[in-house]
Amino acid sequence: MNLRERALPPGWYPQNPRDISRFLEGFPQKQGPGACAAIAPHAGWFFSGAIAAAAVSGLDPAAETVIVLGGHLGRGSLPLFAGEDGVKTPLGAMMIDGPLRESLQKSIPHREDRYRDNTVEVLLPMVRFYFPGARLVWLRLPAEADSFEAGKIIAQAASALGRKAVVLGSTDLTHYGENYGFTPRGRGEEALQWVREQNDRAFIEAVEKGNLREVLERAERERSCCSAGAVLGTLGFAQVMDAGPARLLAYGTSIDALRDAGEPDTENADSFVGYAGFAINN
């Protein structure tokens, strides 16, 4: 059996199952019908784990397969599927839904994902925790309109196979500061307020409206999303599932996480990232 090894170094998420359970026990899984799709951030758990857990724990607990849509792929890139039989997590392996992956690969031009990337892996311990018996599809989508169509294909293929499937899209929001080469509002509190109240807020509203063109344009023009393809794929899936609009569950920044932990000198921090979690219900 070919299992994909964990690639992220320690620090991204807990390596001990007990630590994972302690982190997630404050986010009880929804009982009864949950969301058919969600969008979660993909930073290290210290920074965005609580926001991600709010999204993952709200997905439909009856799901047989969880399709995690990652990103970090620009326009013109081919979608990337994990080609292994399963993926290792600290809680045990998650097996790939081979028949669903094979069906999707017939309709979605693709390459095999052979790269180290956080957008899928960092969420997998949460997925394994809340869905211990579910299968997985690992797919990363590029930032282009075809990713919305890929989401629709996922919903149709899952239905044709009789799968009870949910989709989890993965993205962070604005990467602001000198570390990211993006400083349109200087630094400090003024920059943080602009990201929270304008740049990230406008992207969140585009997701809530389900406006795929605006999602893509804001991500490209305003740099308010690092993995727009994952968002578009999630919205495409939700459309076929006849779901309602995306609903914001939680929002924060890496500065908020540092302040909550009592870190000093955050007032002058010159680089930070925004995070949001959404649920999409039928």
N, C-alpha and C positions, 0 to 999 in steps of 0.2 A: 504494500500500500504506500502510495506516494503522498506524504504530508508536507505542506508548506511550513517551513520553519519561521519562528518569530524573527523579525529583522530589526525592530526598533530596540535601542539600548534601554537598560533600566532607567526609570525616571519618567517615562512616558505614561506608564500605567503600572499598578502593583503587580509584582511577580508571584506573590503568595496568595493562594486561594482565600485564606482567612481575611487578608487585607482587602481583597476585592469584595467579599461578602460584607465586611464592616462598612465599606464605602457605600455600597448600594442598598443596604438595609433600610435606609431612610427614604427610599423611593420604591414603595411597594408596587408590584405589577398590577395594572388595572384588572379588575375582575369583570367578566362579561365582555361584550363586544368593545374592542378598542379601536384605535386608529388603523386605517388601512395603509397609511404612509406617514413618515415623519422626516424631519430634517434636523440634523444634530451637528455640533461643531466637532472638530477633530484635533484640537490641541492636546497637550498633556493633561492628564486628569486633574492635576493641581489647579490648572487654569480654567478648564471648561468641562470637567467631568460631571459636575452637578447639573449643568445645563443639558449635557448630552444624556444623562441618566433620566432626566425628566421626559425627554422625547422617547427614548428607547423603551422605558417602562410603560409608556402609554399605548404602545402598539398592541394589536389584537393578540391576546394570549393563545388563541386557537391556531395561530399561524403554523403551517407545516414547513414553510420555506421562508427564509429572510434573505431578500436581495439587498445587499449593501452596495450603494453606488458611490464610488469615490471620484476623485477629480485630479487636480493639478495637471490637466491636459489642455493645451491651447487649441485654438481653431486649426483644423486641418489634421489633427492627430487621430489615429485610429483608436476606437475603444479597446480596452485591455481587459481580458478575462484571466483570472487565475486558472492555471491548467491542471493543478494537482487534484488528488482525490479528496483531500481535506486540508484543513488549516489547524495548526497547533495553537492553543491558548493555555494560559495557566490553569484553567478549569477543565482541561481536556480538549480533545480535537472536535472541531465542527466539520462534518462531512459535507462535501459538495453535492448539490442536487444535480447529478449527472444528466438525467434526461431533460431537465429544464435548461441547463446550460447548453446541451447539444441542440435543442430546439432554437434557442436564441442565436446561437452561432451560425445557424443556417440563414438567418435574416439580418444579422448585424455584422457588417464588415469589421474585422477585429485582428488583433495580435494577442499573443500570450503576454501576461503581465509578469515580467521577470525582474522587476525593479523594487528597490526598497522605497516604501512610501507610507506615510502615516494615515492617509485619508480613509482607508478601510481598516487596517490592522488595529488602530487604537480603539476602535469601537467594538471589536470582536469579543473581548472578555465580557462586556455588558450584554451583547447579544447572546453569548453562550450562557450567561447567568440567568437571563430572563426566559430564554427559549432552549432549555437543555436538550430537548428532543428534536429540535428543528434542523433542517438542512440549510445550506448556505449557497448563495451565488455571489461571487466576488467580481465586480465589474466596475471599471473606471471609465468615465465618459468625458469627451472633450467639450469645451465651451463653444458650442455652436447649436443651431436650431435642430439639427438632426438628432440631438440627444433627447429632445422632447418626443420625437417619433420613436426613439429606442424605448422610452418609458412606456409608450403605448404598446409596442411589440411585447414587452415584458408582461403586461397585463393580459394580453390576448393569448400568449403562449402558456402562461400559468393556468388560465381558464381552460384552454384546450386539453391540458393534462389533468384537469381536475384538482389542481393544487390550491390550497388555502395559503396565499402568499401575501407578504407585506413588503414594502420597500422602505429602506432607510437611506436617505440622501445625506451626504457628508460635505460640509463646507464651513470654513471660517469666514468672517466678514472683513472689514477694512484692516489691512496691515499698514499701520501708520508709523512714520518716523524715519530717522536716519538709517536704521538697520534695513529698512525696506525701500529706501530711495523715494519716499513719498511724504512730503512735508508742506502741503499747500497752505496750512494754517499755523506755521511756526511750530512751537513746542509748548509743553506745559498744559495748564488747565484749559486754556482757550482751545487748543488743538483737541483735547479730550472731549470737551463739550461739543465741538463741531462734529466729531466722529459720531458721538452718541445721538445727537439731536438732529443732524442733517444727513451725513453720508450714510451711516448704517440705517437710520430711520427711513430714508427714501428707498433703500433696497428692501427692507422688511415690508414696506407697504406694497412694493411691486410683487413680492411673493404672496402676500395676503390677497392681492387682486388676481393672482394667477396670470399675470401679464407676461408671457414668455419673452416677448420682444423687449419689454422694459427691463426685465431681469437681466437679459444678456447685455443690453446697451449700458445699463448702470454698472454692471460688473466690469465691462471693458473701459468705459469712459471715466468712471469715478473710482475704480479699483476697490469697490465695496464688497467684493466676493472673490474668493480665490479658486472656487471649484463650481463655476456656474453650470457646467454640464450635469453634475449630480443633482442640482436643484431642478433643472429642466427635465431630467429623466423622471424625477419624483413627481413633478406636476403632470407629465404625460401619463404616467401610470394612474394617478388619481383621476384624471379626466375619464379614462376608460372605465374606471371603477365607479363612475358617477358620484364621486365624492364631493363634499362641500369645500369651501375655501380653506386655505391654510390658516391656522390659528397660532399666534405667537404664545409660547409657553413661558419663556424666560429669555432674558438678555443680560449681558454683562461684558466686561472687558478684562484683559489681563491685569490692568491697574486695579480694578475692583477686587480681583482675587488676591493680589498682593496686599491691598489695604485690609481686607478681611483677615489676612494672616498676620497682621501687625507689622508688615514690612515698612521700614522708614524710608523717607526721601522719595516717595512716589510723586510728589508735587512737581518734581523736575524731570520725571521720566520722559525720555525723548522718543521711545518706541513702544508700541503696544498694539494689541489685536482685539477686535470685537467678535463676539460670539452670540448666536441665537439658536433657540430650539423651537421647532414648530410641530404641530400635530395636524393631520388631515383625516377627517372622519367621513365615512359613508353617510 
